[in-house]
Amino acid sequence: MISASRLAIVAAAGLSVAACSQLPKPSIPLLKRDGGEASAPKIPELPALAGPKVTDLKPGQWAQELSDVAPDPAWRFGVLPNGMRYALRKNATPPGQAALRLWFDAGSLMEADDQQGLAHFLEHMAFNGSKNVPEGEMIKILERHGLAFGADTNASTGFDETIYQLDLPKTDDGTVDTSLMLLREAAGELTIAPEAVDRERGVVLSEERTRDTPGYRVAIKTLSAQMEGQLTPKRIPIGKTEVLKTAPAQRIRDFYEAYYRPERAVLVAVGDFDVDAMEAKIKGKFGDWVGKGPNGKDPDVGPVAKRGPTAKMIVEAGAPWSVQMTWTRKPDGLLETKAVDERDVLENLAFAVVNRRMQALGRSAEPPFIAGGAFKGDQYGTVRVTTFGATAQPGRWREALTALDAEQRRAIQFGVRQDELDREIASTRAALVAAAAGEATQRTPALANQLVGTLGDGEVVTSPSQNLAAFDIMVKGLTAERVNAVLKSAFVGSGPLLLLAAPTAVEGGEATILKAYEEVKAQPVTPPAAPGVTVWPYSSFGPTGKVTEQKDVADLDAVFVRFENGVRLTVKPTKFRNDQVVVKVRAGHGLLDMPSDKQSPLWSGSAFIEGGLKQITAQDMERVLTGKIWNAQLGVEDDAFTLNGRTRPEDLSTELQVLAAFASEPGWRPEAFNRIKTSYGTLHDQLQSTTGGVLGRDLGGLMHGGDQRWTFPSREQIAAASLDDLKAAVANPLAKGDLEVVIVGDTTVDKAIAAVADTFGALPARPGDPPLPGAEKAPFPAPSSQPVVRTHKGRPDQAALFMTWRTDDLFSNLQRSRDVSVLGQVMQLRLTDELREKQGATYSPNASATASAVFKNWGYLAVSLEVPPEKLDGVVASIRKIAADLRDKPVSADELERAKKPRIDAIEKARVTNEYWVGALSGAQTDPRLLDATRSVVAGLSRVTPADVQKAAQTYLADEKSWLLLVKPDAAAPAK
């Protein structure tokens, strides 16, 4: 399908910003305004679409049966006699793996008042006991087959759907049969025992606490305002805590029997298997499933509120300033057809133009907002919204509102220009062409998720080549006049609803907001200015570089190349994904180039790319490179600064031109830095409002003994920061540091060499300055019997802990680092079993091991989790007891297998991706130990024994060697 919710209007330019991505989806009415505004071309009215509706679908029907859009022929669709639908597809990327999804037409909208949160609670109970699988065994069974809890085994509950997902590392009969059996158990055989429900309450309540952030609360209040009087904002999936604490198991079972039924279910299977055999297995496993009792009723979400201009003030401590103008109307409920697709594509193109304009405003010398964007779409079948929204500079909401209103009126009065439309057509088509070229190597989980994404919305699953062909038909001869008619139709409905979210209330509240709107809408708007002519100035970097050395690394299918100017190139041609090439450039020494006693400016690093190049701005780059697929990102690693890109074979030269230009002539424009600095101005308040925010802010500095390279800047340091600080840290390593280029993907060695020879190979030779003296030392916090305590200003029932034990670096003893890694996996199993399953104390306990490949003697094993404050002491005691048990006795063979197998299978899955090999090969020419580590990782993990795990625990997990950080609620903070 190529409908609005599925067509990725991905800007080919790598600098594109998804402005205001934190704002909920949008919708808008056309307001008549008087005043001295410039005359605008007459935009014709667009007649309303007609056609089959989603509600016309009968049980067991697929959308394509009522649509004129043909489905991707690679899928096999079927319906069992009991009404359960299934969709199957053979796919061998990656080889030997599969993805299963069980989808239910059941979500929080179907709950009764006394069931709020129980649809999601039921999802938890699917892992807690069934007719043939005792409580606590389901996850263990999957782990024995290599599926990691969370990564490969997961589920989610939304307003109108529930999804269970299993990603299978193997497609042997044992793994497939077991996985189908477990899904069948979840579908119709759950026990939902009262005692199991009581144990799970704490886990669900922990998840509720974890989700409850200022941004989340603003989003919920936004939905409540947009959907005033409707059911949806009253049925938030996490539910009400009073229901979660007290609801009897029977009310969960009532929901289960009403909505987990074959006629409401779809099973999706994609992978490297025989489709006939899989179909037979599904029929055999699910054919006897029969619903219990009557089918549950579908919800009545209620009518869309009718209103004129209305203001709503949302005050939420820790939230950023944001402004929205939203128009709402009843969704048309149309099933996907060619006519609907065409409307959506034209609408998307129009909004892409509007977003491009708003992005330019945000990049201006004196921007009216930090980031802004326009959005439209249906919300859960409840309301169709169109929203113009922006993240405002602190206290400067009027400027943001003025700009949003002006851009909305400019779009309606003057529409889009033909040159703007042509640019978005070219950008969109480039993305569709790239997707079509990679069609044969689409990844199995993505295909399964794509099919699931069509369910419930009346959409048809289509292939990338179908999408491209349909798009070409739609845009052939497309004029701005037609697009403007579609754009105008998007602004029909009630409103605008003016939403201002802020950490503090504005004087006069909503009356002040309305008055400001009345004032700004009277101001005239003018047509958008046409851009000047610009050419790409970085197509040549000098005489083509000469290769002086070339060496095969045969066992890894890689080639090492060295150019006369000292540039190193590593190439690994692959067919993991057709038409994709990933590029990484390493320069200098990263954190080793930075002093440990001077605050790092790398928090502002995104200003480097946004600052454009010396001879061209970021905005003009995107325009002149329209139709190309390229990307540019700056990164910093322990031992290198990096420039990262992703492209397709035909645009590899362009990608390397872009990255070479950033390495040799960055623009260093202050506008980008100032915008980022402004956005960081209130970040401390946002971070202080949650346990996770405090951990993210403080942990880096604490774990490195206050070393400023890892320490988050204070408010004062942010206020005093300048672009010169970032330039001082980054410019010299990029300009003078040794260069290494790694290229992995759908290319050849010769083509990669030629493209690098014309770019990085043509640059002047570099001196290759050494890292700063002593920079290779990274401190670690000393063990302490007393915890370090930080406070947050969020809910008083939220707390978190981070407990760590120092281990060692990666290369001091490579096999020992594998032992510690497996120890971390065993610790994860024990934490999940004890703290989640038995105690119900926390939703997502985490244990992991880290070993530095750069800083000597620096590594750790850590435990982190969220927990109510009153349970901190007990949880700490439980963690110490787990550590003691691991020291005192070896793990069982079964537990060791459940720890190792998912980890090994995850590595095997990653090894058939370009991204894995870019990381594995980076730095390998200068440090051959990295290649040995890559070669031996699976064998090294496989050979870990129970005795090795116990020895690692005895070596490192002593109580007196631990360090503990607690994040507790601030007693002075107001209750939430």
N, C-alpha and C positions, 0 to 999 in steps of 0.2 A: 504494500500500500504506500501511497505517497501523500497521505492526508496530513493535515497540519500537525497533529501530535506525533507523527512519526518521521516526516521529512526533516532531515537535519539540515537546516539552512546554515551550513558551516562556512564561515568566511574563510576563503582560501588564504588570506593574509594571516600570518602567524601572530600578529600583534593584536588581533581583535579581542575586545573585552566584552564579556557577558555582563554588561552594566546592570546594577540593581538585581543581581541574581537572587538576593535574599528576599525580594518582594514576591508575594503570591501571584498566581496567574491573574490576567487582566480582562476588562470590557467597557464600551463608551457610547453616549448619545450625542447627537449633533445639536449644539445649542445655537440659536440665532443671536447674533450680537450686532449691536448698532455702534456707530462711531466711524471716525475717519480712517478706515483701513484701506489698504491698497486694493484695487479691483482685482478680482480673481477670475480665472476661466470658469465657465459653467461646467460643473461635473454632473453627468447624467445620473439619474436614479437607477439602481439595480433591482430588478424584480426578485422577489423571494424565491428560494429554491424549493422544489417539491420532490418527493420521492419516497421510497420505503423508509420506515423508521425502525430504530432498534427494537422498539416494543412490538413490531410486527413479527420478529423472530419467534418461532415456536420451539419448545424444548427439543433438543437434538439437532437443530438446524445450525448451519454455518452461515456466516454473513454473505459469502459468495453465492449462496443459493438464491438470494434476493437482489444481488448486485450485478451490475454490468462490468465490474472489475474482476478479472480472472486471477486466481491465486497462483503463487509460485508453484510450478509443476513438480518441483522437487519434493513437495510434501505429499504424504498420503493421509487423507482424512477418513475417519470412520465414526460410527455410532454403535454402541452395544445395544442389545434389546432392552436393557434396563434404562437406557437414556444417556449413559455416560459417553461423552465424546472423547476421541483421541486423535492426535496428530503426530505422525512419525516421519523421520527423515534420516537418511544415511548421510553421515558426514565424517570425514577422516582427518579433520584439523581440530585438535591434535590427534594423531593416530592412537587407536586403542582406548579411547575414552568416550564417555557419554554424559549426557545431562538429562535428568528427569525433573519434570515440574508437574505438580498436582495443584490445579487451580480450582477454587470454589467461588461461585457467585454468592458470596456471603461475607459481610463485613459489619462494621459497627453501626451502619445505618439500619440494619435489621434488628438491632437490640431493642428490648422494651426498657422502660425507665429503670426498672430494678436490675437490668442486665448491663448497664453501661460499663464497658471494659471487659465483658465476658467473652466477646468474640476473640479478642486478643488473648485473654486468659486461656481459652480453649486451645489456641495455637500452642501455648506452653504445655498444656496437658497432653498434646499429641506425642510428646517425648517422655511421658511419665506413666507408662503402663497401659497395656492393652490385653486383649483376650489371650494372645499367644506370646507376648513379650512382657516379662515382669518389669515393674517400675525400676528405672535405673539401668536397664540393659540395652535399650535401643541405641544409645550413643556408643556404648562399648562394642556392640555388634558392628556398627558402621566403622569404627576406628580399626577394628581387626581387618576390615577390607580396604583400609587406607583413606577413609574419609575423615577429615578433621572437623571437629565441632566448630561451627561458625564459618569457616572458610568453605567447606564442601557440603555441610549439612546446616540448613537454615530455613527460616520461615518468616513471613511477614503478614501483617493484617492491616488493611486499609479501611476506608469508609465503605467500599463496595466490593471488596475482594479479599481473599486469603490465599496465599501461595506457599506451598512447600517445595523446597528445592534440594536435590541431591546431585552433586557433580561426581561422577564415578571415574576413578583413576584407571579402571580396567573394565573390559566388557566381557569377561569370562562369565560362564553360566552362574557360578557361585555368587559373584558380585551383583549381577543383574537380578537374579532370582531373589536374593536377600533384599535388595533395595525395593523391588516391586512388592515383596511381602510386607515390608515395613510401611510403605505408602498405603497399601490395602488395609493394614491395621489402623493407620491414622484415619482412613476414610470412614470406616464403619465399625471398628471393634474396640474403641477406647473404653477403658474401665471408669475413668474419672472418679476414682475412689475418694471419699471425703478426706481421709487422712493424707492422701497425696495432694489434694487441693490445698489443704492447710499448710503443707510443707512448701508449696510453690508460692503462697501468698507473698512471702518476703521477697522472693525473686522478682515477681511482677511489680511490687511496690518499689524495689530498688531501680527497676527500669523506669518507672514513673519519675522517680527523683532525678535520675540521670538525664532524662529528656527535658526536664523542666528548667529551661534557661530563659534569659530575657528575650532572646530572639524567638524562641518557641512561643512564649506568652504573647509577644506582639503579633505573631502569625495567627494565633488562635483568636485574638481580639479583632484582627483584621477580617478573618473569615466571618466572625459574628456580625461585624458591621456590614460586610458585603452581602451576607445572606440573612439579613434581619428577618426574624420571624420564621425562618425555615429550620428544618430538622438537622441539617448537616452540622452546623457548629455546636449543636447540643449532643452530638454523638462522636466526639473526638475518640479515636481508637483506643488510647490508653485508658480512657474511662474515668470514673470517679473513685477516689481513694476509699470512700465509705463503702462503696459496693465491693471493691477489691478486697477489703478487709473482712467483710461479713457475708458475702453472697454464699448461699449453700451450694454444694456440688450439684444438686438437682437442677438449679437454674442454668448451670453450664451445660448439663446434659440436655435440658430442654432446647437450648440453642443448637446443640450438636445434632439432635435428631430432626430438628426442623429444617436445618440449612446444609448439613453435610449429607448430601443425597446424590445419587448418581446423575439425576437429571440436572443438577446444578454443578457438575464436575467436568473438568477436562484434564486428561492426562497427556502430557507432551513428552516425547522421547526423541532425542537427537543424538547421533553418535556413530561410532565405527562398529556397526552391527548389521546383521541381515534383517531387513525390514519385515520380511515374512515371518521370520522366527520371533521377532519382537512383538509383532501383532498377535501371534498365537499365544505368547506368554501373557500379554495383557488380557486377552479374552479369557484365558484360563484362570487368571488371578482375580479379575474384577467382574467376571460374568455373573457371579452369584450374589453380588452386592445388591441389597434391596433396602430402600429407605424405610425408616420406622415412623409410623404415624403420618399425618398430613404434611404436605409440603408447606414450608413457611411462607408467610405473606411478604411481598415486596413492599418497601416503605413508600409512604406518601411524603415527599420532602417539602411540600407546601409551595405556595405561589411566591414569585419574586416580588419584593416590595417595590411599590411605585413611589417615587420621590423626586423632587427637584433638587437643586443645589443644597447639600447637607454637609455639615462638618462634624468630625469626630476626633476627639483628642485622646490619644493613648499614651499614658504616662507609665513608664517602666524603667526603674533604676537599672543602669548598666546597658540600656539599649542605645544604639546610635540614633541620631536625628534622621528621620526619613519622612518624605512627603509623597502622597499618592493622590491622583485624580482617577476615580474609577466610575465607569458606567456599567449598568447591569441590565440584563434582559433574560427572558426565558430561553433556554436552549432549544434549538429546532429539533433535536433528537433524531436527526437524519442518519441513516445507515450510510456507510461509505459507497459512493458511486463515482463515476467519472466526473459528473458535474460538481459534486461536492469536493472532489480532489482539486479540480480546476479552481474553484473559488478559494480553497484553502491555500493553494500554491500562489495565486495572485495576491492574496491577502498577506502571505508571508513575505513575498517580494516587496510589497509596499511597506510593511513594518520594518523590513531590513533597511530600507532607505531611511526611514524615520530614526531608527536606532543608530545608523551611521551619522546622521546629523547630530543626535544627542551625544554621541561619543566625541564628536569634534568639539562640541561645547565644553564637555568635561576636560578636554585637553587644551583648552585655550589658556591664554596668559592669566586671565582673571575669571576662572570658571565659576558659574553660578551654583554648581553642586560638585560633589566628589565623583559621583557616577550616576548615570541616569539611563532609563530604557523604557520602551513601550512593549506591552504584551497583550495578548488576547487569547481566549480559549474557553472551553467549557470546564466547569468545576464539578466533577463527580455527578454529572447529570442534574445538578441543582440550579446552576445559574451560568449564563454566558457573560464573561467579563471582558472589558477592555480597560487597561490601566496604563497611565503614564506615571512613572514613579522615579524617585531619585533619593540617593543618600545625600543629605544636606550637610554642609559645614556646620559645626556646633553653633546653635543659636541663629543661624542665617537661613531659616526655613522660608522666609518671604522671597528671597532671591531664587531659591529652588522652585517655589510655586510659580513665580513669575515666568521662569524659563519653561517649565512644563506646560503651562497654559499657552504660552506663545507658540511652542512647537506643535501642540495639538491643533491650534487654530491655523497655523501655517500649513499643516498637513491637509486639513479639510478645505481651506480656501484655495490653496495653490496646487495641492497634490504633489506628485513626484514628477521630476523632469525625465525626459527620455534617456539622457545620458546617465542619470542616477539608476534608472531601471535597468539599463543595459549592463551596468557594472554588477548589479546584484544577480542578474541572470548569468553572467559569466562566472561569478564566484560560486554560485550554487551549482552550475553545471560542472565546474571543475571538480567539486566534491562528489557529485554523482558519477562522473566519469571514473574517478579514482575508486569509488565503491564498486562500480561494475567491473572494473579491471581486477579487483580483488575478490570477486564473487566466489571463485572456486576454492578459496582458502578462508572463507568466513569461519570463525571459531565456534565450536559447538555450543558453549554456554550462551554466547550472544544470539545464536539462532533460536535457541529455546526461549530466551527472554523476549526476543522479537515476536515470536508467535503468541506468547502469553500476553504481551502488550496489546494485542489486537482484541483480546477477549473482553466481553462486557461492553465494548464501545461500538460494536457493529462495524469493525474494520476488517479488511482482507489482507492477509499476509502476502506480500509481493517481493520479488527479487530485486537486487540493485539494477540489473539490466532492464527489467520492466519499468522501474522508477525512472531511469534515464530516458527510455523511449517515450514514456508518458509525458515527461517534462518537456522533451523536445517538441512534441505535438502541441502542448499547451502554450509554449512561448514563441512558436513560429509566428513571426509578424506581430508579436505582442506590442501594443502601444501603451503609452503612459495613460491615455484617456481611459482605456479599459481597466487598468489597474487602479486608477483613481476612483472609478465607480465602485469597485470592490472595497477600497479603503474607506470611502464615505459610508458604505453600508455597515462597516464595523462600528460606527459611532451612533448606533441607534439603541435607545433604551432609557432607563431612568438614571438621573444623576445630574451633575457629577457628585459622587461621594468624596469629600475632601478629608483625607486621613493624615493626621500629623502624629507621628510617634516620636517621643523624646524622653530623656531621662528625668526631666522636670517639666511641669506645666508652664504654658505661656500665659502671661497676664491677660485676663479676659476670656481665656479658654476658647470654646468653639465659636463664640460670637466674633472674636478677633480673627479667627481663621476665615469665617464667611466674609467679613468686611474686607479682609485682604484680597480675597478672591474677586469680590465685586470691583475692587480698584484695579486689579491687574487685567481683568478681562476687558476693561474699557480701553486699554492701550492698543494702538494699532500694530499690526504685524506686516512685514514686507516679504516678498518672495525670497526663497533661498538663493544665495549667490552661487553662481557657477564657478567651479575651480579653474585655476590656471593650468597651462600645459606644463607637464613635468616629465622628465625622462629618467630612467634608471641609470645613475652615474657610476655604478660599480661593476661593470661588465669586464673590466680589464684591470689587472694588478701588476702588470709588467711582463717581461719575458717569461715564457713557460718554464717552470722548474724542471730540473733534471734529476732523474732517479740515479742514486749512487749505490744502492743496495736493495736486494729483494730476496726474501727468505720464506720458504713454505713452512707452516706449522701443520704438517699433514694430518695428525690425529685429531686436530680441532677444525680442519678445513678452513684455516685462516692463512693469511699472507702478511708478513711484515715488510714494510717498504720504508726506505729512508731517502730523503731528497737532499740535494746539494746544499740547500740552505739550513739543513738540520732538522727540518720538519719530519716527524715520524707519522706513518700511515699504517693502520691495521685494517684489513678488509676481510670480511667473512661473507661471501655470497650465500644466500639461503633462499629456500622456497617455502618458508614457514607461512608467509602471507604474500600473495601476489600483489605487485604494484606498491609495495611499501619498502622504504629505505629509512633507517634510523641513523642519525649522525650525532656524534659527540666529539667535541673539541676540548682538549685539556690544555691549560696554559698556566705557567707558574706553579706555585706550591700551595695554593689555597690558604688554609688556616696557618700553615707553616710560614707564610709570608707576613703574618700579622702579629703585632706585639701583644703579649699577654696582659699588659697593664693599661691598655688603652681601649676604651669602649668600642666594640665593633659596630661599624655603620651598615652592616650587611642586612639589617632589617629593612633598609630602604633600597635593596638591590633591584627591585622591579623598575625603579626609575632609570636604570641603565638601558634597558630595551625600549622603554617608553620614551626615552630621550632621543630616539632615532639615531641617525648618522650625521656626520659632519656636513655632508652635502645634500641631505634630504631628511625631512621630518618623518616621524613614524607614520603619520597620517598619509603623507604623500607616498611613502613606500607601499602602503597597502593598496593605494589607488593604482600606481603604475605597475604593480605586480599582480593585478587582478587577473584571474584565470590560472594563476600558478598555485601549486600546493607547496607551502613552505611554513616554517615555524622557527622561532628564535626565543630561547630562554637562557638567562644567566643563572648559574648555580655555583655553589661553593662546597667543596669537599675538604676533607682533612688535608689532602696533599695536592689539590689542584682547584683552580677556578675552571668552570666548564661553560661552554656554549652548546646548547642542545637543540636539535632540530629533527623534524620528521617530514618526509617528502615522498614523492613517487619517482620512479626511474627517469622519466622525461624531464623532471624538474630538479634533478640532483645538482646540476651546474648552478642553477639559481639559488638553491639552498646553500651551497658552499660559498657563493658570492656574498650572500647575506651574512653568513657567519664570519667570513674573512673580513668583511667590511666592519663588523662590530669589533673584531679583534684588532683592527688597524686604525679605524677612524670613527670611534663612537661620537655621538653628537653632544652629550652632556648638557642637554637643555634643562634649565631650572624649572620649567613649568611642571614637568613630570615629577621631579623631586618634591616640589612644594605641595603637589596634590597628595602624594603619599604621606608626607609629613603631617599634613592636615588630618588625614584619615587616622593617623596614629595618635593624634592629640587626645582623643577620648578612649583610646584602647585600654588604658589601665583600668578605667571604670568598668569597661565591659568584661575584662579578664577577672577583675576582683569579684564579680557577681556569681561565679561558679567555682566549684572545686577543681574542675578540669582546667579552667582558665588560669587559676593560681598555679596549678602544677605545671602547665605549659609555659607560664611566664618565668617561674623561679627555678625549675628543676635543672635546666642546663647549667646555670651558674653554680648552683649548689653541688651538682655532681662533678664539677671541675674546680672545686676549691676556690670559687670566685674569679677564676680566669676570665678576663673580659671578652675573650673571643667567643665564649658561650653564654655570656650574661645578657639578659634582656635589658634594654635601656630604661633608665628611670624617666619620669615625666620631664625632669629638668634636662636630661641629656637629649631627649627628643626635641624639646623646645629650642635647645641651643645648636642642634645639628644643622649642617649645611651640605650642599652638594659637594663642596670641596672635600669633606670627610670621606664620602663614598669614592670620589675620584682618587684620593690619596691611597685608598685601600686596593682599588681594582685596576687603575690605569696602568701602573708600572708592570704588574705581572702579565697583563694582557699584551702590552706593547713590547716587553722585553723577555718574557718568560719562554722557556722551551715549549714547543707546540707539538701536540700529539692529536691526530685525527683518527677516530674509529668509525668505520662505516660497515653496517650490517644490514643485509636485506636483499631485495630483488634487484641485484645489479651484478656486474662482472668485475673481476679484478682490474681488467684493462680500462673499463669505463670509469671506475673509481679513481684509478691512478691519473687518468687524463683530467678528470674534473678537479682533483686536488692540485695537480701540476699547474693548472691555470689560475688557481686561487692561492691557497696557503703555500704551495710550492713556489709561487712567484714572489712572495714577500721577501724583504731583506732578511739576511741571516740575523739571528738574535744572540745576545751575549749569554742568555741563560743564567741569570743571577741565582746564587744559592739561597736557600731559605734563611730566615733570621737565626742567628746563633741562639741555641737553647729553646727554639720554638717546638722542638720535638717532645718536650716535656709537657705532660698534661696531668695536673694534680687530681687527686681523688679524695673525697671526704674521709676523714679519719673515723674509724668505728667509735661508737659512743653508746653508753648505757642509757642515755637520755635522748628522746626524740627531738628533732628540729620541728618546730611548730609554726605554721602559717595560718592565717585566717582568711575567710571569704565573707562576703556580704550577701550571700544568697539565702536560701531557705535554711531555717535552723535545724532541720532534720537531715541535712546533707553534710557528709564528711568523706574524706578520702585518705588513703595511705599509700606510701611508696617505700618498700623495704628492699634493701639491696645488700649484697655481699660482693666484695671485690674478688675478681678472678684473675685473669691474665690476658695478654694480647693474643692475637691469632697465631703468630708465627713462633712464639717461644717454644710451643709444643703443639703442633697442628692437630695431632690425634687427641691430645687432652682437651683442646678447644671443642672438638666434636663430642667428647664425653660430657663436657659441661653443657653443650647444646641439648643433648638428649636428657640430661638432668633437668634442664629447664622445661622440656616437654613433659617429663614425668611430674614435675612440680605443678604444671598446668592441669594435668589430669587429677592430681590429688586435691588441688584447690577447688576445681569444679565439683568434684564428688563431695568434698566435705563442706565447703562454704556455700555452694549454690544448692546442690541436691539435698544434702542432709540438714543443714542449718537454715537454708533459705535466707542467708544473710546478705547476699549480693547478687546482682544480675550477671556481671561479666568479669570475674576475676581473671587476671592475666599474669602469666609468668613468662619470662623470656631471658635469653642469654645474649650478651653482646661482647665481641672481642675485636679490638682495634687492629687493623692491618698497618697502621701508621705510627701510633703512639705506643711506645714500649711499656709493657706491664700494665696496660690499661684495658680492663674488661670487667664485666659484672654480670651477675644473675640478679634479676629484680622481680618483685611481686608488686602489682598495683591493683587497686580496686576501690569502688565506692561502697560506703556502708553508713548506716545511721551513727551519729556520734556516740550514743550510749553503747554501741556494740564494738567500738574500736578496740578496747582492751581485750575483749574475748577473741576477736578476730586475730589480733597480733599473737595472742597465746596459741591459737590454732595453727597459725603459720609456723611458729617456732616448733610446735609439736610435730608438724609435717616434716620440717627440716631435721628434727631429731630422729624421726623414724627412718628417714632416708640415710642418715649417718649410721644408724644402729643395725639395719638389716638390709640385705639386697632386695631389689624389686623382683616381682614375679616375672616369669617369662611372658605371661599374657600382658601384663602392664607394660613391659619393655616393648613388646611388639606394637601395642596400641600407641605408644609414644613415638616409635621410630617410623612405622609404616606411613602414616599420613605425612610426616616430614619428608621422607624420601620420595613419596609419590608427588608431593608438591614441587620438589626440585625437578623431577622428571617432566612434569607438566611445564614448568617454566623453561626448561632447556629447549623446547621447541617454539620459543618466541624470540623475536629479534631483540627485544628489550633486555632479556637475560644476558645475551651474548655481548651486547654493548657494554653492560656493566662488568661482565667477567673479563673482557679483553682490555678494558680501560687500564692504562698504566702497566700493562703486561710486558711491553718492550723494555721498560726500565727496571721492572721488578719481576723476574721470571718466577718467583715464588707464587705469584698470583695464578699462573697457569697450572702449577702443580696442585694448588688448592682446588682449582676448578676440576681438574682431572680426577682427583681422589675423593671428592666430597661424598658421593654416594657410597663408595666402598668404605670410607672412613666412618660414616654413620652406621652402616650395616654391621661393622665389626664390633660396635660397642656392646659390652656384656653387662649383666647385672653387677658384677664385681667392679667394673669400670665406673658405673653410675654411683655405686656406694663409695668408692674411693674419692671421686670428685666431690661428693657431699661431705665426706670426712675432711677433705682438704680445705674446702671453702665455706661450708654452711654452719660454722660454729656461731653460737649466739653472740659471743664476744667480738666477732668480726663483722657484725651487721651494722647497718646505718639505716635510720628510720626517719621518714618525713611524714608528718601528719598535717592535714588541712582540716581545720575545724571552723564551725560558724563563729562569726564575730558577735560577741555578746551584745555589742552596741548597735548591731544592724537591726533594722525594723523587720518584723515577721512578715513573711510573704503570704 
